[in-house]
Amino acid sequence: MGRIPARENVLESLRLLEYRGYDSAGIALIDIHGKIHVEKTTEKVESLCQKTGNMPGCMAGIGHTRWATHGEVSLRNAHPHTAGSVTLVHNGIVENYLALMQEMAKTGRVPASDTDTEVAAMLMDCLYDGDPVVALTRAMGRIEGGNAFAVLFADRPGEIYAVSRDAPLMVMHTQDGSFLASDAVALLRYGETMAVVPDNTVVRCTASEIRAYNLSGQPAQLRYGNACWTASDVELAGYSHFMLKEIHEQPQVLSRKMDFSSVPEDVLRDATDIRIVACGSAMHAGLAVKDYMEEQTGLCVSVEIASEYVSGALRHVGKPLFVFVSQSGETADTLLALKRAKSIGAKCICVVNVRGSSIARAGDYVVYTQAGPEISVASTKAFTAQVVALALLARRMSGRGLSLELEYDPAALAEKALKQENAIRRIAEDLSCAENIFYLGSGMDLALAREGALKLKEISYIHAEACATGELKHGCLSLVEPAMPSVMIATGREGLGRSLTSAEEIRSRRGRVYLIVPEDAKIPDGCCDGVIRIPTASGISAAVPVAVCVQLLAYYCALKLGKQIDQPRNLAKSVTVI
Ligand code: F6R
């Protein structure tokens, strides 16, 4: 809000946040008389732009893109929601919404939607006696769960209020006014200095200033800092898709220095084992580094799916040290698992990309992966940065004062792998005709096979499954049909012979095999249908070039099939619901 028209600003911010995935969108503008104008769509932000063409010029407004949780995708469930003098947008889940809804029903309020959000608007309206800060602080005292709200009050035309707990919220003030968002990407075009709003702090934004209050209504301090990202980081820069841009950014990303100084060198002093907890690609990064971390630390390392870690008794014989990995730092499953680990008094290291995110704030020690903003839903540069960060963390934790460098330079390896782009594109075109694809590997290569299969499924919608190379003959081989492709990753010299035997098993059933092997690997003529050569590197270092290759395979496969690469169906970039 401020000195520039709110409609255009809010719509442009929503456009910038489209990458996060959404199924409906809406905007509310407040004019100088306190009249609130709301418009919504169940289509893309572009359609909201068209629908709002005749809205009056207002200097304050809020907007939202919704990913349905409570209630179907519909106009009445899209945000903003209004109750009395309160109009708000919301991220998160009001966990006690049923109880609150019953309470609101007793006050005669009737919901107009199926959402948990509307009950928050009703509650704030109910608690509003002319002081928005009091209404918001009291409401936060009643609302359970991780939530962020941006709120307009009909009798406060020049003001926007916001509050959050365990959900991202950041603010920025410039000569053009005050801006708030749940994602720094929406703010970067106004400047680089912003403040992450601390939990349970209410902010009041006007054209001339931003004020903050704690839950007792007393003035609170906001700490402004540099976002570390710039507006140009979130532009396509000539690439056809953000995914391709982000794949190509890997040499640059991996050459950035990461700071491990927050992690004490003796962090393992009392630890009996290490548990890496994460979701999706971030979990695969953990799997890729598991063996290396065991080697470096001498401790047993387990890798856990965060969503499997959130209920039931937390097994903790001994004193586990936890490592949580997340690009967004907002993944609800990971955040919940982190809170459970903290509840048993465990020490938690967080390996995160987004500064100031909820996971970064909740851990004991944080390491930033420095990958820059990742816009494509399919994670690429964040994944390789996580692998490198975890490998370097393992060295730091070894307590042997090892230098924070891997045997091979990951940036150079990524650069060399990108040189294979044309060869990979040709193989991807073969893969694009398949209905099912196996990704095979052993040890670290199996983790990368999982990542390759996930990437392909996400953006090409081809069914892909990862299998341990040696496990194929124990069951999955029955699925191999003539022409069915398998991508076999074999980076280690020792395992190559066994991989080639498995390749033979597939090919003798007329399946097709594409190998990903080091450039100096000796493979017999005619043993496969295509080869991708990665630069020679040993151990964990080989993860980076393999990851680049499987990312490119997925990208070119989806491109050939004409899929929506950056925003695949049904997926959101930041999964803030459990
Ligand atoms: C896959 C992908 C997801 C994320 C997962 C965790 O390409 O992007 O599997 O890796 O949702 O997200 P973060 O890392 O943000 O916790």
Residues whose N, C-alpha, C, O or C-beta is under 5 A from the ligand:
A	BS01	F6R	C279 G280 S281 A282 V325 S326 Q327 S328 G329 T331 V377 A378 S379 K573
